[in-house]
Amino acid sequence: MKKQISTYTVALLLLFFNGVRSQSKETVFKTDTIASTKSIQFIGVPIAFYTPETEFGFGGGGQLFLLNKKNIYNDRLSNILFSGIYTLNEQFLFEVKPEIYLGKGDYFINIDYTWEIYPNLFWGIGNRTPDRNEEVYNMTSHKLKIGYLRRLPPNLNFGFEYVFENHDVTEVEEGGILESGTILGSDRAIISGLGVTFNLDTRDDLGSPLSGRYYKLNAQFSSELLGATHGYNKFFLDLRTYESLTKTSILAMQVYSENTFGGAPFQGLAKFGGSYSARGYFYGRFTDRHMYIIQTEYRWRFKPRWTMAAFGLVGEVASTPENFFSISNIKPSAGAGIRFKLLKNKSTWLRLDTGFGENGNSGFYFGINEAF
């Protein structure tokens, strides 16, 4: 039951019934282009995915490609992605995500709206919270992010964003940590603030890069002046590199960190785990103000539309950065998986991974595109 649905967002698992066979369950995958003209292409799809946090999720959605609004510098198309999903953990998720290039790619507008009705799990805050702390809570959330980026030739981008999140905790366990009222946001939290983003992006492909770099620095400031219930600052660092080993294999590496300062509700803290940042752990199994993750993945594209992968990572959360890197607190994970490219002419990959962390933590992940 997780909140990682960027897993859900692009869990566009284009699942139609005649096309490429799934090796595990004889299920078949195919996209369905409902409408196409010289300026647009619309693909409607059923959606299916699996994560430890949601179990199986299913629903429908689509993607509208704006063929005349293209980034000429890296051959990326403007598009509008939307999805509606229901999971076996009784979670409902709806998302609309326009990504629009203007001025042939010199300007980029990115909007992400999500509505979630979401039963989830909570263990408390800290790097050593015991399994016995596990409790269920229900939360309804509306989240909106609007970003604007300006290209600074040749591969730099700089811009601003507005972030709004309204989290309403509708049910908690009697006698649990959240009912005690000692956790900020245990009944409700509104996050509202501005952000600044700077990135360098030389990746040759978004869905499954074979070469290039991606360096991103992002700062967000939630303020009561903008309607937030809690004022705090948050900083993100995301460094990725993709190094060729042979003609068909690469080594992908990522260093990721989140650092939170001020009175942030638990909804705004760093969450360790999930299908992207720390496979092998439930998303949010460990939550705190600060987090780092270092992960490496070997990818072997043994056929043009098939890739095998193996990964390893270490990371942790902490109340202060000074508490990082104690050997007893570091959380390792390792695993492997396989990917399949759905369309020959568009970079959309099915990803199937399994990960194993410490103390019996593990996860099976079925979603879209590479973890990083």
N, C-alpha and C positions, 0 to 999 in steps of 0.2 A: 504494500500500500504506500506508495511513494509519491513524491511530488516531483518527480523528475520528468515530467513529461514534456520536456523537450523530448524525452522518450515518447510521450504521447503525441506531442505536436507533430513531429515528423515521424511518427510511426505510420507514415503512408506506406503500408504494406500492401501495395497494389495487388489485391488478392482476387482475381477473377478466374473463371473456370475453364481455361484451355490455354496452354502455354507451357511454362517450364515446370517440370515436376520437382516438388520438394523431396529431398532424399529421405526425410525422416518419416513422413506421414502420408505420402502419396497425394498431398494437396497440390493444387496447381495455381500458378501465378500469371496474371496477364493484366496489362493496363487496358483501359477502354477510353479512347479519344471520342468524346461525345460531340464536340464541335471544333471546327478548325477553319480559319480564314487566313488571309494574308497578314492580318494584324493580331489575331489571337489564336490560342489553342487551349481548349478546356478538356481536362481529364477528370472524369469522375470515378471514384474507387471505393470499394469496401475497405475497411481497415481492421487489421488484427495484429496483436503484439502480446508479449509476455514480459513481465519483470517480477521480481520477488515482492515489490511493493503493491502491485496491482493484481497479480496473477494474470489470467487471460483478460485482455480487453478487446472490444470489438465495436464497430460502428461504421460510419461512412464519412466521406469527405471528398475533396477535389482540389485541383490546382489549376489556376488560370494563368497561362503564360502570355505576357504582352510582348509580342514579337517585334514591335517597332520601338520598344523602349529597352535598349540593350547597352550594356557596358562594353564599349568597343575595345577597352584596354585589356580585358581578361575574358571576353566572350561569355559574359553572364547575362541572363535574361531577367527582366522584371517579372515578378509573379505574385499571385495572391493565393495563399494556402489556407484552407479551412478544414476543420474536422469536428465531428461530434462523436464522443466515445462513452461507452458504459463498460465497467469492469466487473469481474466476478466478486470483487470486494465492495461492490455497491457504490462505486465512485462514478460520478458523472463529470465529464470534461468537454468543454466547448472552446475552440480557439479559432481566431482569424488572424492571419499574419501577412500583410502586404509588405513586399520588398520592391521598391520602385527606384529605378535609375533615371536620372534626368541629365540633360546636357551631354548625352552620349556616354555617361558614366562619371562625369565630373562631380555630380551630386547624388546622394543616396538617402532615401527616406525609408526607415524601417519602423513598422508599427506592429505591436504584438498585444492582442487582447485575449485574455483567458478568463473563463468562468468555470469554477470548480465547486462541486459538492463532494467533499473528500473525507471519508473516514481514514484515519492515519494512526501511526504508533508514535509514542514518545517515551524516552527513557530518562529524561532529565538532561541537565547541561554538564558537560565535562568530558574528559578523555577516558575515564575509567568507570563510567556508569555501568552497574551490573545488569545482567539479563533479567533479574527478578523485578527490576523497576518498570518493566514494560507495561504500558497502559494504552488504551484506545481512546481517541477523542475524535469528534466530528467537527469539521470546519467548512464554511462556505466562503469562497474567496472570489473577488473580482480584481484582476490585475491588468494594468495597461502600461505599456512602455512605448514612447514615441522618440525615435532617434533621427538625427539629421547629421550626415557626414559630408565633408567637403574633401575632394581628392587633392592631395598635394603631390604633384608628379615627382618621381614616376610611380611609387607604390605606397606612399604614405596617405593616411586618411585622418582627419581631425574633425570633431564635431561635438554636439551637445545632445542631451536627452532629458526627457521628463519621465519620472517613474511614479505611478500611483498604484497602491495595493490596499484593498479593504478586506480584512480577514475577520470573520465573525465566528467565534468558537461556539458551536451550538450545543455540544454535549461533551462532558468529561466524566471520567470514572469517579464514583464516590470514594472519598478517602485517598484519591490519587494526588500526584505532585501538582497537576494543573489546578485541581480544585482548591488546593491550599492557598492560592492567590499569591504565592511568592515568586512566580515566573511572570515576567512582563509579557503582556499579550495573551494571558491565559483566558481572558474573556473576549477581548476584541483588540484589534490593532489596525491603525491606518498609517500607511507609509506613503509619504508624498514629498517629492523633492526633485532637484535638478542634478544632472550629472555631466561629466566631461569625459570624452573618449578620444584616445589616440591609438592608432594601430599602423603596423606595417604588414602588408600582405603580398607575398610573392608566390603563393601556392599555385600550382598548375591546375588544380581541381579542388572543388569544395567537398564533394561527397567522399572521395578517397584519394588524397594527394599522393603523388609519387615523388615530388620534389618541391623545394621552396621553404619559406619561413612564414610564420605568423606570430607577431609580437603585439600584444594588446595591453594597454594600461587604462583603467577605468576608475573614476572616482564618482561616488554618489553621495548626496547630502540630503537627508530627510529632515524637514523643518516644520515645526508647529506653525510657523508663519504661512506655510502653504497647506495647512489643514491636517498635518500629521498628528497622531496622538503621542508619538515618540520622536524626539530629535536625536539623530546620530549621524556619523559619517562612516562610509564604507569604501574600501579600496580593493581593486582586483588587479592581479597580474597574471597574464597568460602568455607563456613563451613556448612555441612549438617549432620543431625543425624536422625535416624529412630528408634523410640521407640515403642515396642509392648505394647498395652493396653489390648488386649484379644488375643485369638488364631486366630481371623480373622480380627483384626483391629490394626492400628498403628497410631502414630502421627509423621508426618514428619516435620522437621524444617530446615530453611535455613537462614543464614546471608550472604549477598553478598555485596561487595563494589568494586568500581572502583575509582582510584585516578590518575589524569593526571597532569603532571608538564611540563611546557615549552610551546612552540608555536605550539600546535596541531591544525590541520585543523578540521572542524566540523565533518568530516567523522571519526575522531579518538577519539571524545569525548564520554562520557558516555551517553547512551540513555535509558530513563525511559519508560517502557511499554512493551507490547508484550506478546506472548503466553507462555513464560518461566519465565521471571523475574518479570513482574508486569501486570498480567492479569486484564483487565478492563480499560486499557489505550492503545491508539495507540502507537506502538513502535516508539520512538523518539518524542512523544508529548512534552516531556521536555528533554532538552539536556544541558549539562554543563560539567565542568571539573571533578566534583566529584559526586558520587552517592552511596547511600546505600539502600538496600532493606532487610526487615525482614519479612519472610512469614512462615506461619504454615498451614499444611493441615492434616485433618483427613481422613483416607482411610479405608473403610470397604469392605473386600473381601467376599461378601455374597455368592458367588459361586466360584469354582476354577478358572473360566475364566472371572468373572465379578467383578468389583469393583465400589463402589460409593465413592465420595469424596466431601468435603467441605473445603474451604480455606479462609484465611484472611491475609492481609498484610498491611504494612506501609512502606513508603520510600520517598525519595526526591532526587533532584539534587541541587548542589550549586557551586558557583564559588570558594569557599574555604571550607575546612572541618569545620572551625570555625562557619560557618553559619548553620550547621546542627542542627536539633532537636528543632527548633522554632515551637511551636504548630501550628501556622498559616501557616507554609510551608509544614507540613507533609501531604502526600497524601495517604489516605487509599483506600483499595479495598477489596471486598469480593465476593464469588461466590461458585459455585458447579458444579459437572460434573459426568460423568460415563465413565468407561473404559471397553474394551473387549479385551481379549487375542486372537490373531489371530491363533497362532500355539501352539499346546499342548507342543511341545518339544523345542520351541525357544521363548525367551522373547521379543516379539513384541506386543505392545498394542495399540489399537485405543483409542484415548482420545477425548472426547467431553466436553468442558467446557464453561461456561458463567461467566463473571466477571463484576462487577459494581464498578466504581470509583466515585470520587466526581464531582460535577458540570456537571452531565449528561454524563460523560465518561463511556463507556461500551464496551464490546467485546464478540464475539462468536468465539470459537476456536475449530477447528477440525483438529487433527494431530496425531502424533505418540509418544507413551511413556509418562511417567510422566513429569511434568514441571521441577521437580528437584528430 
